[in-house]
């Protein structure tokens, strides 16, 4: 009835070519963005009820950009650490159906007190959502949740970044070997755009996974995202596609 949850995560990517962080700078290459972090927590069951408490720590590191004339655009000072606490309580009404309540809180601390525009970006955030897992049939399962989130910044010139959140997933097991997953997520994102508190990022994606052979799985994802900035009139739209393949060396690797 007790589970210890451990997770390590990391990504290495580049900033988008049209990123407002780069502005109109004539960069020779896209600067790297590295994220790494971990989660440690415990989930305890009490009959049909469960309660989880998890702590998180994440690091987002920006690399400096090199301009076409060879000079450096300093971006590394915008790197930051995030420390969070997550709680989730649920109750299993029937197998596959578990309503839940989730409450999160976190703080973000930047390497430099002020960004390149002179704004203090350190902040604290809170979020709450209610939802449920469901199993409409054996081949149609998922989760749906809605709530509200906000971030408050140290700099009084930056208004609170806040708004409703919606996170859901619908998994259709079309065949024993093929699944189709529809997801929607909401994230309160960071920015260094002068006058903007941050961006409300919403993403919808469609994933197709197929077990080609006993030990080979193919996966393709198409997604559409919008970033609505608060404090300035700016809206980003992003289209992305991902393809991956998994090969099982054994049952555990």
NUFIBA-686523 format. One record per atom (N, C-alpha, C): atom name; x, y, z; chain. Coordinates in Angstrom, 1 decimal. Example, Ala and Ser with C-alpha at 12.3 -4.5 7.8 and 13.67 -1.06 7.14 Angstrom:
BEGIN
- N/13.2/-5.7/7.8/A
- CA/12.3/-4.5/7.8/A
- C/13.2/-3.3/7.8/A
- N/12.8/-2.2/7.1/A
- CA/13.7/-1.1/7.1/A
- C/12.9/0.0/7.9/A
***
This chain:
BEGIN
- N/0.8/-1.2/0.0/A
- CA/0.0/0.0/0.0/A
- C/0.8/1.3/0.0/A
- N/2.1/1.1/0.1/A
- CA/3.0/2.3/0.1/A
- C/4.0/2.2/-1.1/A
- N/4.1/3.3/-1.9/A
- CA/5.0/3.3/-3.0/A
- C/5.9/4.5/-2.9/A
- N/7.2/4.3/-3.1/A
- CA/8.2/5.4/-3.1/A
- C/8.4/5.7/-4.6/A
- N/8.2/7.0/-4.9/A
- CA/8.3/7.4/-6.3/A
- C/9.5/8.2/-6.6/A
- N/10.3/7.7/-7.5/A
- CA/11.6/8.4/-7.9/A
- C/11.6/8.7/-9.4/A
- N/12.0/9.9/-9.8/A
- CA/12.1/10.2/-11.2/A
- C/13.2/11.1/-11.5/A
- N/14.0/10.9/-12.6/A
- CA/15.0/11.8/-13.1/A
- C/14.6/12.1/-14.5/A
- N/14.9/13.4/-14.9/A
- CA/14.4/13.8/-16.3/A
- C/15.4/14.8/-16.8/A
- N/15.5/14.9/-18.1/A
- CA/16.4/15.9/-18.7/A
- C/16.1/16.0/-20.2/A
- N/16.3/17.2/-20.8/A
- CA/16.1/17.4/-22.2/A
- C/17.2/18.4/-22.7/A
- N/17.6/18.3/-23.9/A
- CA/18.5/19.2/-24.6/A
- C/17.9/19.6/-25.9/A
- N/17.7/20.9/-26.0/A
- CA/17.0/21.4/-27.2/A
- C/17.6/22.8/-27.6/A
- N/17.1/23.4/-28.6/A
- CA/17.5/24.8/-29.0/A
- C/16.3/25.7/-28.9/A
- N/16.5/27.0/-28.8/A
- CA/15.5/28.0/-28.8/A
- C/14.9/28.0/-30.3/A
- N/13.6/28.3/-30.4/A
- CA/13.0/28.4/-31.7/A
- C/13.6/29.6/-32.5/A
- N/13.6/29.5/-33.8/A
- CA/14.2/30.5/-34.6/A
- C/13.4/31.9/-34.4/A
- N/12.1/31.8/-34.2/A
- CA/11.3/33.0/-34.0/A
- C/11.1/33.4/-32.6/A
- N/11.9/32.8/-31.7/A
- CA/11.7/33.1/-30.2/A
- C/11.7/34.6/-29.9/A
- N/10.8/35.1/-29.1/A
- CA/10.8/36.5/-28.8/A
- C/12.0/36.8/-27.8/A
- N/12.5/35.7/-27.2/A
- CA/13.7/35.9/-26.3/A
- C/14.9/36.4/-27.1/A
- N/15.0/36.0/-28.4/A
- CA/16.1/36.4/-29.3/A
- C/15.8/37.7/-29.9/A
- N/14.5/38.1/-30.0/A
- CA/14.1/39.4/-30.6/A
- C/14.5/39.4/-32.0/A
- N/15.0/40.5/-32.4/A
- CA/15.4/40.7/-33.8/A
- C/16.9/40.5/-34.0/A
- N/17.6/39.9/-33.0/A
- CA/19.0/39.6/-33.0/A
- C/19.4/38.7/-34.2/A
- N/20.4/39.0/-34.8/A
- CA/20.9/38.2/-36.0/A
- C/21.9/37.1/-35.5/A
- N/21.3/36.0/-35.0/A
- CA/22.2/35.0/-34.4/A
- C/22.6/34.1/-35.5/A
- N/23.9/33.5/-35.3/A
- CA/24.5/32.6/-36.3/A
- C/24.0/31.2/-36.1/A
- N/23.7/30.8/-34.8/A
- CA/23.2/29.5/-34.6/A
- C/22.1/29.6/-33.4/A
- N/21.2/28.7/-33.4/A
- CA/20.3/28.7/-32.3/A
- C/20.9/28.3/-31.0/A
- N/20.8/29.1/-29.9/A
- CA/21.4/28.8/-28.6/A
- C/20.7/27.6/-28.0/A
- N/21.5/26.8/-27.2/A
- CA/20.9/25.6/-26.6/A
- C/20.1/26.0/-25.3/A
- N/19.2/25.1/-25.0/A
- CA/18.4/25.1/-23.8/A
- C/18.4/23.8/-23.1/A
- N/18.9/23.7/-21.9/A
- CA/19.1/22.4/-21.2/A
- C/18.2/22.4/-20.0/A
- N/17.4/21.3/-19.8/A
- CA/16.6/21.2/-18.6/A
- C/17.0/19.8/-17.9/A
- N/17.0/19.9/-16.6/A
- CA/17.2/18.6/-15.8/A
- C/16.5/18.8/-14.5/A
- N/16.1/17.6/-14.0/A
- CA/15.4/17.7/-12.7/A
- C/15.1/16.3/-12.2/A
- N/14.4/16.3/-11.1/A
- CA/14.0/15.1/-10.4/A
- C/12.8/15.2/-9.5/A
- N/12.2/14.1/-9.2/A
- CA/11.1/14.1/-8.3/A
- C/11.3/13.0/-7.2/A
- N/10.9/13.3/-6.0/A
- CA/11.0/12.3/-4.9/A
- C/9.7/12.4/-4.1/A
- N/9.1/11.3/-3.8/A
- CA/7.8/11.4/-3.1/A
- C/7.3/10.0/-2.7/A
- N/6.1/10.0/-2.1/A
- CA/5.5/8.8/-1.6/A
- C/4.0/8.8/-1.9/A
- N/3.5/7.7/-2.2/A
- CA/2.0/7.6/-2.4/A
- C/1.5/6.5/-1.5/A
- N/0.5/6.8/-0.7/A
- CA/0.0/5.9/0.3/A
- C/-1.4/5.6/0.1/A
- N/-1.8/4.3/0.1/A
- CA/-3.2/3.9/-0.1/A
- C/-3.8/3.6/1.2/A
- N/-5.1/4.0/1.3/A
- CA/-5.9/3.7/2.5/A
- C/-7.2/3.1/2.0/A
- N/-7.2/1.8/1.7/A
- CA/-8.3/1.1/1.1/A
- C/-8.5/1.6/-0.3/A
- N/-9.6/2.2/-0.6/A
- CA/-9.9/2.7/-2.0/A
- C/-9.4/4.2/-2.1/A
- N/-8.9/4.8/-1.1/A
- CA/-8.4/6.1/-1.1/A
- C/-6.9/6.1/-1.3/A
- N/-6.3/7.2/-1.8/A
- CA/-4.9/7.3/-1.9/A
- C/-4.5/8.8/-1.7/A
- N/-3.2/8.9/-1.2/A
- CA/-2.7/10.3/-0.9/A
- C/-1.2/10.3/-1.3/A
- N/-0.9/11.3/-2.2/A
- CA/0.5/11.4/-2.6/A
- C/1.1/12.7/-2.3/A
- N/2.4/12.7/-1.9/A
- CA/3.1/13.9/-1.6/A
- C/4.5/13.8/-2.3/A
- N/4.8/14.8/-3.1/A
- CA/6.0/14.7/-3.9/A
- C/6.7/16.1/-4.0/A
- N/8.0/16.1/-3.9/A
- CA/8.9/17.2/-4.0/A
- C/9.6/17.2/-5.4/A
- N/9.8/18.3/-6.0/A
- CA/10.4/18.4/-7.3/A
- C/11.5/19.5/-7.3/A
- N/12.5/19.3/-8.1/A
- CA/13.6/20.3/-8.3/A
- C/14.0/20.2/-9.8/A
- N/14.0/21.4/-10.4/A
- CA/14.3/21.4/-11.8/A
- C/15.2/22.6/-12.1/A
- N/16.1/22.4/-13.1/A
- CA/17.0/23.4/-13.5/A
- C/16.9/23.7/-15.0/A
- N/16.7/24.9/-15.4/A
- CA/16.6/25.3/-16.8/A
- C/17.8/26.2/-17.1/A
- N/18.7/25.8/-18.0/A
- CA/19.9/26.6/-18.3/A
- C/19.9/27.0/-19.8/A
- N/20.1/28.3/-20.0/A
- CA/20.2/28.9/-21.3/A
- C/21.7/29.1/-21.7/A
- N/22.0/28.8/-22.9/A
- CA/23.3/29.1/-23.4/A
- C/23.3/30.5/-24.1/A
- N/24.5/31.1/-24.0/A
- CA/24.6/32.4/-24.7/A
- C/24.5/32.2/-26.2/A
- N/24.0/33.3/-26.9/A
- CA/23.9/33.2/-28.3/A
- C/25.1/33.9/-29.0/A
- N/25.5/33.4/-30.1/A
- CA/26.6/34.1/-30.9/A
- C/25.9/34.8/-32.1/A
- N/26.2/36.1/-32.2/A
- CA/25.6/36.9/-33.3/A
- C/26.5/36.7/-34.5/A
- N/25.9/37.2/-35.6/A
- CA/26.6/37.0/-36.9/A
- C/27.9/37.7/-37.0/A
- N/28.1/38.8/-36.2/A
- CA/29.4/39.5/-36.2/A
- C/30.4/38.9/-35.2/A
- N/30.0/37.8/-34.6/A
- CA/30.9/37.2/-33.7/A
- C/30.8/37.6/-32.2/A
- N/30.0/38.6/-32.0/A
- CA/29.8/39.0/-30.6/A
- C/28.8/38.1/-29.9/A
- N/28.7/38.2/-28.5/A
- CA/27.9/37.4/-27.7/A
- C/26.7/38.1/-27.2/A
- N/25.5/37.4/-27.3/A
- CA/24.3/37.9/-26.7/A
- C/24.1/37.1/-25.4/A
- N/24.3/37.8/-24.3/A
- CA/24.2/37.0/-23.0/A
- C/22.8/36.6/-22.6/A
- N/22.6/35.3/-22.6/A
- CA/21.3/34.7/-22.2/A
- C/21.4/33.8/-21.0/A
- N/22.7/33.4/-20.6/A
- CA/22.8/32.5/-19.5/A
- C/22.3/33.0/-18.2/A
- N/22.3/34.3/-18.1/A
- CA/21.8/34.9/-16.8/A
- C/20.4/34.7/-16.6/A
- N/19.6/34.3/-17.6/A
- CA/18.2/34.0/-17.5/A
- C/17.9/32.6/-17.0/A
- N/19.0/31.8/-16.8/A
- CA/18.8/30.4/-16.2/A
- C/18.2/30.5/-14.8/A
- N/17.4/29.5/-14.5/A
- CA/16.7/29.5/-13.2/A
- C/16.5/28.1/-12.6/A
- N/16.3/28.0/-11.3/A
- CA/15.9/26.8/-10.6/A
- C/14.5/26.9/-10.1/A
- N/13.8/25.7/-10.2/A
- CA/12.4/25.7/-9.7/A
- C/12.3/24.6/-8.6/A
- N/11.7/24.9/-7.5/A
- CA/11.5/24.0/-6.4/A
- C/10.0/23.9/-6.1/A
- N/9.4/22.7/-6.2/A
- CA/8.0/22.5/-6.1/A
- C/7.6/21.4/-5.1/A
- N/6.3/21.5/-4.7/A
- CA/5.7/20.5/-3.8/A
- C/4.3/20.2/-4.4/A
- N/4.0/18.9/-4.6/A
- CA/2.8/18.5/-5.2/A
- C/2.0/17.5/-4.3/A
- N/0.7/17.7/-4.1/A
- CA/-0.1/16.8/-3.3/A
- C/-1.3/16.4/-4.2/A
- N/-1.7/15.1/-4.0/A
- CA/-2.8/14.6/-4.8/A
- C/-3.5/13.6/-4.0/A
- N/-4.9/13.8/-3.9/A
- CA/-5.7/12.8/-3.1/A
- C/-6.8/12.3/-4.1/A
- N/-7.0/11.0/-4.0/A
- CA/-8.0/10.4/-4.9/A
- C/-8.7/9.3/-4.2/A
- N/-9.9/8.9/-4.8/A
- CA/-10.7/7.8/-4.3/A
- C/-11.2/7.0/-5.4/A
- N/-10.9/5.7/-5.4/A
- CA/-11.4/4.8/-6.5/A
- C/-12.8/4.4/-6.3/A
- N/-13.7/4.9/-7.2/A
- CA/-15.1/4.5/-7.1/A
- C/-15.3/3.1/-7.7/A
- N/-14.7/2.9/-8.8/A
- CA/-14.8/1.6/-9.5/A
- C/-13.4/1.4/-10.1/A
- N/-13.1/0.2/-10.5/A
- CA/-11.8/0.0/-11.2/A
- C/-11.7/0.9/-12.4/A
- N/-10.7/1.7/-12.5/A
- CA/-10.5/2.6/-13.6/A
- C/-11.1/4.0/-13.5/A
- N/-11.9/4.2/-12.5/A
- CA/-12.6/5.5/-12.2/A
- C/-12.1/6.0/-10.9/A
- N/-11.3/7.0/-10.9/A
- CA/-10.8/7.6/-9.6/A
- C/-10.8/9.1/-9.7/A
- N/-11.8/9.8/-9.1/A
- CA/-11.8/11.2/-8.9/A
- C/-10.6/11.7/-8.0/A
- N/-10.1/12.8/-8.3/A
- CA/-8.9/13.3/-7.5/A
- C/-8.9/14.8/-7.4/A
- N/-8.2/15.3/-6.4/A
- CA/-7.9/16.7/-6.2/A
- C/-6.4/16.8/-6.1/A
- N/-5.8/17.8/-6.9/A
- CA/-4.4/18.0/-6.9/A
- C/-4.1/19.5/-6.6/A
- N/-3.1/19.7/-5.7/A
- CA/-2.7/21.1/-5.4/A
- C/-1.2/21.1/-5.5/A
- N/-0.7/22.2/-6.2/A
- CA/0.8/22.3/-6.4/A
- C/1.2/23.7/-6.0/A
- N/2.5/23.8/-5.5/A
- CA/3.1/25.1/-5.2/A
- C/4.5/25.0/-5.6/A
- N/5.1/26.2/-6.1/A
- CA/6.5/26.1/-6.4/A
- C/7.1/27.6/-6.4/A
- N/8.4/27.6/-6.3/A
- CA/9.1/28.9/-6.4/A
- C/10.2/28.8/-7.5/A
- N/10.5/29.9/-8.2/A
- CA/11.5/29.9/-9.2/A
- C/12.5/31.0/-8.9/A
- N/13.8/30.6/-8.9/A
- CA/14.8/31.5/-8.6/A
- C/15.9/31.6/-9.7/A
- N/16.1/32.8/-10.2/A
- CA/17.0/33.0/-11.4/A
- C/18.4/33.3/-10.9/A
- N/19.3/33.0/-11.8/A
- CA/20.8/33.1/-11.5/A
- C/21.1/34.6/-11.3/A
- N/20.4/35.5/-12.0/A
- CA/20.6/36.9/-11.8/A
- C/19.4/37.6/-11.3/A
- N/19.5/38.5/-10.4/A
- CA/18.3/39.2/-9.8/A
- C/17.5/39.9/-10.9/A
- N/18.1/40.5/-11.9/A
- CA/17.4/41.2/-13.0/A
- C/17.8/40.7/-14.3/A
- N/16.8/40.6/-15.2/A
- CA/17.1/40.1/-16.6/A
- C/17.7/41.3/-17.4/A
- N/17.9/41.0/-18.7/A
- CA/18.5/42.0/-19.6/A
- C/17.7/43.3/-19.7/A
- N/16.4/43.2/-19.5/A
- CA/15.5/44.4/-19.6/A
- C/15.3/45.1/-18.2/A
- N/15.9/44.5/-17.2/A
- CA/15.8/45.2/-15.9/A
- C/14.7/44.7/-15.0/A
- N/14.0/43.6/-15.3/A
- CA/12.9/43.1/-14.6/A
- C/13.4/42.0/-13.6/A
- N/12.8/42.0/-12.4/A
- CA/13.1/40.9/-11.5/A
- C/12.1/39.7/-11.7/A
- N/12.6/38.6/-12.2/A
- CA/11.8/37.5/-12.6/A
- C/11.5/36.4/-11.6/A
- N/12.1/36.5/-10.4/A
- CA/11.8/35.5/-9.4/A
- C/10.3/35.5/-9.1/A
- N/9.8/34.3/-8.8/A
- CA/8.3/34.2/-8.7/A
- C/7.9/33.0/-7.8/A
- N/6.7/33.0/-7.4/A
- CA/6.1/31.9/-6.7/A
- C/4.7/31.6/-7.4/A
- N/4.4/30.3/-7.4/A
- CA/3.2/29.9/-8.1/A
- C/2.3/28.9/-7.3/A
- N/1.0/28.9/-7.6/A
- CA/0.1/28.0/-7.0/A
- C/-0.9/27.5/-8.1/A
- N/-1.3/26.2/-7.9/A
- CA/-2.2/25.7/-8.9/A
- C/-3.1/24.6/-8.2/A
- N/-4.3/24.5/-8.6/A
- CA/-5.2/23.5/-8.1/A
- C/-6.1/23.0/-9.2/A
- N/-6.4/21.7/-9.2/A
- CA/-7.3/21.1/-10.2/A
- C/-8.0/19.9/-9.7/A
- N/-9.2/19.7/-10.2/A
- CA/-10.0/18.5/-9.9/A
- C/-10.2/17.7/-11.2/A
- N/-10.3/16.4/-11.1/A
- CA/-10.5/15.6/-12.2/A
- C/-10.8/14.2/-11.9/A
- N/-10.7/13.4/-12.9/A
- CA/-10.9/11.9/-12.7/A
- C/-10.3/11.1/-13.8/A
- N/-9.9/9.9/-13.4/A
- CA/-9.5/9.0/-14.4/A
- C/-10.8/8.2/-14.8/A
- N/-10.9/7.7/-16.0/A
- CA/-12.1/7.0/-16.4/A
- C/-11.8/5.9/-17.4/A
- N/-12.7/5.0/-17.5/A
- CA/-12.6/3.8/-18.4/A
- C/-14.0/3.6/-18.9/A
- N/-14.2/4.3/-20.1/A
- CA/-15.5/4.2/-20.8/A
- C/-15.8/2.7/-21.2/A
- N/-14.8/2.1/-21.8/A
- CA/-14.8/0.7/-22.2/A
- C/-13.4/0.2/-22.0/A
- N/-13.2/-1.0/-22.2/A
- CA/-11.8/-1.6/-22.1/A
- C/-10.8/-1.0/-23.1/A
- N/-11.4/-0.5/-24.2/A
- CA/-10.5/0.1/-25.3/A
- C/-10.5/1.6/-25.3/A
- N/-11.2/2.2/-24.3/A
- CA/-11.3/3.7/-24.3/A
- C/-11.1/4.2/-22.9/A
- N/-9.9/4.7/-22.5/A
- CA/-9.6/5.1/-21.2/A
- C/-9.0/6.5/-21.2/A
- N/-8.8/7.1/-20.1/A
- CA/-8.1/8.4/-20.0/A
- C/-8.3/9.1/-18.7/A
- N/-8.0/10.4/-18.8/A
- CA/-8.1/11.3/-17.6/A
- C/-8.5/12.7/-18.0/A
- N/-9.3/13.3/-17.2/A
- CA/-9.7/14.7/-17.5/A
- C/-9.6/15.5/-16.2/A
- N/-9.1/16.7/-16.3/A
- CA/-8.9/17.6/-15.1/A
- C/-9.0/19.1/-15.6/A
- N/-9.5/19.9/-14.7/A
- CA/-9.6/21.3/-14.9/A
- C/-9.3/22.1/-13.6/A
- N/-8.8/23.3/-13.7/A
- CA/-8.5/24.0/-12.5/A
- C/-8.1/25.4/-12.8/A
- N/-7.2/26.0/-11.9/A
- CA/-6.8/27.4/-12.0/A
- C/-5.3/27.5/-11.5/A
- N/-4.5/28.3/-12.2/A
- CA/-3.1/28.5/-11.7/A
- C/-2.8/29.9/-11.8/A
- N/-1.8/30.4/-11.0/A
- CA/-1.3/31.7/-11.0/A
- C/0.1/31.8/-10.6/A
- N/0.9/32.8/-11.0/A
- CA/2.2/33.1/-10.6/A
- C/2.3/34.6/-10.2/A
- N/3.0/34.8/-9.1/A
- CA/3.2/36.2/-8.6/A
- C/4.7/36.5/-8.6/A
- N/5.1/37.7/-9.2/A
- CA/6.5/38.0/-9.4/A
- C/7.0/39.0/-8.4/A
- N/8.3/38.9/-8.1/A
- CA/8.9/39.9/-7.2/A
- C/8.8/41.3/-7.7/A
- N/8.9/41.5/-9.0/A
- CA/8.9/42.8/-9.6/A
- C/7.4/43.3/-9.6/A
- N/7.1/44.4/-9.0/A
- CA/5.7/44.9/-8.9/A
- C/5.2/45.4/-10.3/A
- N/6.1/45.6/-11.3/A
- CA/5.7/46.0/-12.6/A
- C/5.1/44.8/-13.4/A
- N/5.4/43.6/-12.9/A
- CA/4.9/42.4/-13.6/A
- C/3.6/42.0/-13.0/A
- N/2.5/42.0/-13.8/A
- CA/1.2/41.5/-13.2/A
- C/1.2/40.0/-13.0/A
- N/0.3/39.5/-12.2/A
- CA/0.2/38.1/-12.0/A
- C/-0.1/37.4/-13.3/A
- N/0.5/36.3/-13.5/A
- CA/0.2/35.4/-14.7/A
- C/-0.8/34.4/-14.2/A
- N/-2.0/34.4/-14.7/A
- CA/-3.0/33.5/-14.1/A
- C/-4.0/33.2/-15.2/A
- N/-4.7/32.1/-14.9/A
- CA/-5.8/31.7/-15.8/A
- C/-6.2/30.2/-15.6/A
- N/-7.3/29.8/-16.2/A
- CA/-7.8/28.4/-16.1/A
- C/-6.9/27.5/-16.8/A
- N/-6.8/26.3/-16.2/A
- CA/-6.0/25.2/-16.8/A
- C/-6.9/24.0/-17.2/A
- N/-6.4/23.3/-18.2/A
- CA/-7.2/22.1/-18.6/A
- C/-6.1/21.1/-19.1/A
- N/-6.2/19.9/-18.5/A
- CA/-5.3/18.8/-18.8/A
- C/-6.1/17.5/-18.9/A
- N/-5.9/16.9/-20.0/A
- CA/-6.7/15.6/-20.3/A
- C/-5.9/14.7/-21.2/A
- N/-6.3/13.5/-21.2/A
- CA/-5.8/12.5/-22.2/A
- C/-6.9/11.5/-22.5/A
- N/-7.0/11.1/-23.7/A
- CA/-8.0/10.0/-24.1/A
- C/-7.2/9.0/-24.9/A
- N/-7.2/7.8/-24.5/A
- CA/-6.5/6.7/-25.1/A
- C/-7.4/5.7/-25.7/A
- N/-7.3/5.5/-27.0/A
- CA/-8.1/4.5/-27.7/A
- C/-7.2/3.4/-28.2/A
- N/-7.5/2.2/-27.7/A
- CA/-6.8/1.0/-28.1/A
- C/-7.5/0.4/-29.3/A
- N/-7.1/0.9/-30.4/A
- CA/-7.8/0.5/-31.7/A
- C/-7.7/-1.0/-31.9/A
- N/-6.5/-1.5/-31.7/A
- CA/-6.2/-3.0/-31.8/A
- C/-5.3/-3.3/-30.6/A
- N/-5.1/-4.6/-30.4/A
- CA/-4.1/-5.0/-29.3/A
- C/-2.7/-4.4/-29.6/A
- N/-2.4/-4.0/-30.8/A
- CA/-1.1/-3.6/-31.1/A
- C/-1.0/-2.1/-31.4/A
- N/-2.1/-1.4/-31.6/A
- CA/-2.2/0.0/-32.0/A
- C/-3.0/0.8/-31.0/A
- N/-2.4/2.0/-30.6/A
- CA/-3.2/2.9/-29.7/A
- C/-3.1/4.3/-30.3/A
- N/-4.2/5.1/-30.0/A
- CA/-4.2/6.5/-30.5/A
- C/-4.5/7.3/-29.2/A
- N/-3.7/8.3/-28.9/A
- CA/-3.8/9.1/-27.7/A
- C/-4.0/10.6/-28.1/A
- N/-5.0/11.2/-27.5/A
- CA/-5.3/12.6/-27.7/A
- C/-5.0/13.3/-26.3/A
- N/-4.1/14.3/-26.3/A
- CA/-3.8/15.0/-25.1/A
- C/-4.0/16.5/-25.2/A
- N/-4.3/17.1/-24.0/A
- CA/-4.3/18.6/-23.9/A
- C/-3.7/19.0/-22.6/A
- N/-2.7/20.0/-22.7/A
- CA/-2.0/20.4/-21.5/A
- C/-2.0/21.9/-21.4/A
- N/-1.8/22.4/-20.1/A
- CA/-1.6/23.8/-19.9/A
- C/-0.4/24.0/-19.0/A
- N/0.4/25.0/-19.4/A
- CA/1.6/25.3/-18.6/A
- C/1.8/26.8/-18.5/A
- N/2.2/27.3/-17.3/A
- CA/2.6/28.7/-17.2/A
- C/4.1/28.9/-17.4/A
- N/4.4/29.5/-18.5/A
- CA/5.8/29.5/-19.0/A
- C/6.5/30.8/-18.6/A
- N/7.9/30.7/-18.6/A
- CA/8.7/31.8/-18.3/A
- C/9.0/32.6/-19.6/A
- N/9.4/33.9/-19.5/A
- CA/9.8/34.7/-20.6/A
- C/10.7/35.8/-20.1/A
- N/11.4/36.4/-21.0/A
- CA/12.2/37.6/-20.7/A
- C/11.8/38.8/-21.6/A
- N/10.6/38.7/-22.2/A
- CA/10.1/39.7/-23.0/A
- C/9.8/40.9/-22.1/A
- N/10.3/42.1/-22.4/A
- CA/10.1/43.3/-21.6/A
- C/8.6/43.6/-21.4/A
- N/8.2/43.7/-20.1/A
- CA/6.8/44.0/-19.8/A
- C/5.9/42.8/-19.7/A
- N/6.3/41.7/-20.1/A
- CA/5.5/40.5/-20.1/A
- C/5.8/39.7/-18.8/A
- N/4.7/39.3/-18.1/A
- CA/4.9/38.4/-16.9/A
- C/5.3/37.0/-17.3/A
- N/4.7/36.5/-18.3/A
- CA/5.0/35.1/-18.8/A
- C/4.0/34.7/-19.9/A
- N/3.9/33.5/-20.2/A
- CA/3.0/33.0/-21.2/A
- C/2.2/31.9/-20.8/A
- N/0.9/31.9/-21.1/A
- CA/0.0/30.8/-20.8/A
- C/0.1/29.9/-22.1/A
- N/0.8/28.7/-21.9/A
- CA/1.0/27.8/-23.0/A
- C/0.0/26.6/-23.0/A
- N/-0.7/26.5/-24.1/A
- CA/-1.6/25.4/-24.2/A
- C/-1.2/24.5/-25.4/A
- N/-1.2/23.2/-25.2/A
- CA/-0.8/22.3/-26.3/A
- C/-1.8/21.2/-26.4/A
- N/-2.1/20.8/-27.7/A
- CA/-2.9/19.7/-28.0/A
- C/-2.1/18.8/-28.9/A
- N/-2.1/17.5/-28.7/A
- CA/-1.3/16.6/-29.4/A
- C/-2.1/15.3/-29.7/A
- N/-1.7/14.7/-30.8/A
- CA/-2.3/13.4/-31.2/A
- C/-1.1/12.4/-31.4/A
- N/-1.2/11.3/-30.8/A
- CA/-0.1/10.3/-30.8/A
- C/-0.6/9.0/-31.3/A
- N/0.2/8.4/-32.3/A
- CA/-0.1/7.1/-32.8/A
- C/1.0/6.1/-32.5/A
- N/0.8/5.1/-31.7/A
- CA/1.8/4.1/-31.4/A
- C/1.4/2.7/-31.9/A
- N/2.4/2.0/-32.4/A
- CA/2.1/0.7/-33.0/A
- C/3.3/-0.3/-32.6/A
- N/2.9/-1.4/-32.1/A
- CA/3.8/-2.5/-31.8/A
- C/4.1/-3.2/-33.1/A
- N/5.2/-2.8/-33.8/A
- CA/5.5/-3.4/-35.1/A
- C/5.9/-4.9/-34.9/A
- N/6.8/-5.2/-34.0/A
- CA/7.2/-6.5/-33.7/A
- C/7.2/-6.7/-32.2/A
- N/7.5/-7.9/-31.7/A
- CA/7.4/-8.2/-30.3/A
- C/8.3/-7.2/-29.5/A
- N/9.4/-6.8/-30.0/A
- CA/10.3/-6.0/-29.3/A
- C/10.6/-4.7/-30.0/A
- N/9.8/-4.3/-30.9/A
- CA/9.9/-3.0/-31.6/A
- C/8.6/-2.2/-31.6/A
- N/8.7/-1.0/-31.1/A
- CA/7.5/-0.1/-31.1/A
- C/7.8/1.2/-31.8/A
- N/6.9/1.6/-32.7/A
- CA/7.0/2.8/-33.4/A
- C/6.0/3.8/-32.9/A
- N/6.4/5.1/-32.9/A
- CA/5.5/6.2/-32.2/A
- C/5.7/7.5/-33.0/A
- N/4.5/8.1/-33.3/A
- CA/4.5/9.4/-34.0/A
- C/3.6/10.3/-33.3/A
- N/4.0/11.6/-33.2/A
- CA/3.2/12.6/-32.4/A
- C/3.1/13.9/-33.3/A
- N/2.0/14.4/-33.4/A
- CA/1.8/15.7/-34.0/A
- C/1.1/16.6/-33.0/A
- N/1.6/17.9/-32.9/A
- CA/1.1/18.7/-31.8/A
- C/1.0/20.2/-32.3/A
- N/0.1/20.9/-31.7/A
- CA/-0.2/22.3/-32.0/A
- C/-0.2/23.0/-30.6/A
- N/0.6/24.1/-30.5/A
- CA/0.6/24.9/-29.2/A
- C/0.5/26.4/-29.5/A
- N/-0.1/27.0/-28.5/A
- CA/-0.2/28.5/-28.5/A
- C/0.4/29.0/-27.2/A
- N/1.2/30.1/-27.3/A
- CA/1.7/30.8/-26.2/A
- C/1.1/32.2/-26.1/A
- N/0.2/32.5/-25.2/A
- CA/-0.4/33.8/-25.0/A
- C/0.3/34.5/-23.9/A
- N/1.0/35.6/-24.3/A
- CA/1.8/36.4/-23.3/A
- C/0.9/37.4/-22.6/A
- N/1.1/37.5/-21.3/A
- CA/0.4/38.4/-20.4/A
- C/1.2/39.7/-20.2/A
- N/0.6/40.8/-20.5/A
- CA/1.3/42.1/-20.3/A
- C/1.7/42.8/-21.6/A
- N/1.8/42.0/-22.7/A
- CA/2.1/42.5/-24.0/A
- C/1.2/41.8/-25.0/A
- N/1.0/42.4/-26.2/A
- CA/0.2/41.8/-27.2/A
- C/1.0/40.9/-28.1/A
- N/1.1/39.7/-27.7/A
- CA/2.0/38.7/-28.4/A
- C/1.4/37.3/-28.3/A
- N/1.2/36.7/-29.4/A
- CA/0.7/35.3/-29.5/A
- C/1.5/34.5/-30.4/A
- N/2.1/33.4/-29.9/A
- CA/2.9/32.4/-30.7/A
- C/2.1/31.2/-31.0/A
- N/2.3/30.7/-32.2/A
- CA/1.7/29.4/-32.6/A
- C/2.8/28.5/-33.1/A
- N/2.8/27.3/-32.5/A
- CA/3.9/26.3/-32.9/A
- C/3.3/25.0/-33.3/A
- N/3.8/24.5/-34.4/A
- CA/3.4/23.2/-34.9/A
- C/4.7/22.3/-34.8/A
- N/4.5/21.1/-34.4/A
- CA/5.6/20.2/-34.2/A
- C/5.2/18.7/-34.5/A
- N/6.3/18.0/-34.9/A
- CA/6.1/16.6/-35.2/A
- C/7.3/15.8/-34.6/A
- N/7.0/14.6/-34.1/A
- CA/8.0/13.8/-33.5/A
- C/7.8/12.3/-33.9/A
- N/8.9/11.7/-34.2/A
- CA/8.9/10.2/-34.5/A
- C/9.9/9.5/-33.6/A
- N/9.5/8.4/-33.0/A
- CA/10.5/7.7/-32.2/A
- C/10.3/6.2/-32.4/A
- N/11.3/5.4/-32.0/A
- CA/11.3/4.0/-32.1/A
- C/11.9/3.4/-30.8/A
- N/11.2/2.4/-30.3/A
- CA/11.7/1.7/-29.1/A
- C/12.1/0.3/-29.4/A
- N/13.2/-0.2/-28.9/A
- CA/13.7/-1.5/-29.1/A
- C/13.9/-2.2/-27.7/A
- N/13.2/-3.2/-27.4/A
- CA/13.3/-3.9/-26.1/A
- C/14.4/-5.0/-26.2/A
- N/15.5/-4.7/-25.4/A
- CA/16.6/-5.7/-25.3/A
- C/16.1/-6.8/-24.4/A
- N/15.3/-6.5/-23.4/A
- CA/14.8/-7.4/-22.4/A
- C/13.5/-6.9/-21.9/A
- N/12.9/-7.6/-20.9/A
- CA/11.6/-7.1/-20.3/A
- C/11.9/-5.9/-19.5/A
- N/13.1/-5.6/-19.0/A
- CA/13.3/-4.5/-18.1/A
- C/14.3/-3.4/-18.7/A
- N/14.7/-3.6/-20.0/A
- CA/15.7/-2.7/-20.6/A
- C/15.3/-2.4/-22.0/A
***
